[in-house]
Amino acid sequence: MKRIQRLRRHKRVTKKMRGSKEQPRLVVFRSKKHIYAQVINDSSHEVIIGASTLSKDFKEKNLKTTGIESAKLVGQILAQLAANAGIKAVCFDRAGYKYHGRIKSLAEGAREGGLKF
């Protein structure tokens, strides 16, 4: 039931939000053990970059995969990859989750890394 409600919220928000080449969409997904973030260009339907607690850059740090600290690090890694790809601004899609905890931490980490949203 909770998952269905979250997907409804996500669909409602995504209808109004479109990522373009100039300002792509930053989408977040969280599971019990991991957190994932992708930068998507909706006009060409492609994932530009992605980072997660399963990525090689994160695993080099030897942190646990759950928690606020790990989400913040994923945000910083994503911002660094975005800077390398020439992306400066994104629109943040929290995917129906509350802006709280790991989602908020990932967003703050991305902002500290230089992304604007």
N, C-alpha and C positions, 0 to 999 in steps of 0.2 A: 504494500500500500504506500509506504513512504517513497519507494523508488518511482512508482507511477506518478505521485504528486510532484516529485522533483523533475521528472521528464516533462510533465505538463508545464511547469514553470519555465523550464529550459526552452521548450518550443515557443512559448509565448514571448520570451525575451528575444530569441533568435530571429523571430519573424521581423522584428523592427531593426535588428542590428545586422549590418552587412560589412564584411571586411573587403577592402579593395587593395590594389597594389600599393598605393601610397600609405594607407593605414589599414593593415590587416587585423584580423580578429585573434585575440589571445584566449584560447579555450582551456579550461582547467577540468581535470577529472581526478577524483580521489577515490581510492579504495581503502580497505582496512589497513593494508600494509604499505601501499605506495601512493605517490601523487604524480600525475602526468600533466604536462603543459605543452600546447602546440600553438604555433602561429600559422593561421590559415588565410589564404587568399580566396574569398568566396566567388569572385568573378571568374577565376579559372579553375576553381574546385581543386586546389592543390595545397598540400601541407608544405610550408616553406621551411620551417625548422621545428624541432621538438626536443624537449628535455624531460627527464623523469628521474626517479630514484633508482631506476634500473640502468641508466645511461653510464657509459664508461667514465665520464668526467666526475660523476657523483661517487661512483664506487671507489675511485682513487682516494677519496677523503676518509674512508672507513668510518662512516657514521651509521647510526641505525636509520632505517628507512621510514619510520613513523615519527611524528612529532613536528613541532613548529620550526625547530632549527633546520631540519632536513628540507622542509618546504621552502624556507627562506633561501637556502643554498640552491635549490632547483630554480627558483626565480632569478637568482644572480647568474647562474649558468645560462639560463635562457636569454637573459639580457645581453650577456657577452656574445652568445651565438647570433643574436639579432643585430648587434653592432657590427659584427663581422660580415653579416649579410646586407648591411646598409639600411636596416630598419630602425627608425628613431621613435615612431609613435605607433601605438596599437589601440584598439578598443577592447576593453576587458570583458570577457564573457565568463561569468562565474558558474554557468551551466546549471542554474537552479539551486545551487548551494547558498547558504547564508554567508555573508561577507564577515566571517568570523573564524578564528582559529587558524587552521592550515591554509585556507584559501586567502585570508587576509595576510598571512605571513608570506606566502608566495608572491602576492601583489606588491608588498613592501620590498621584498628582495629584488623584484624586477625593476621597481622604481629606483632603488639604490644603485642598481646596475646601469641605469641611464635610460630606460624606456619611459616614454611619456604616455600617460592615459589618465 
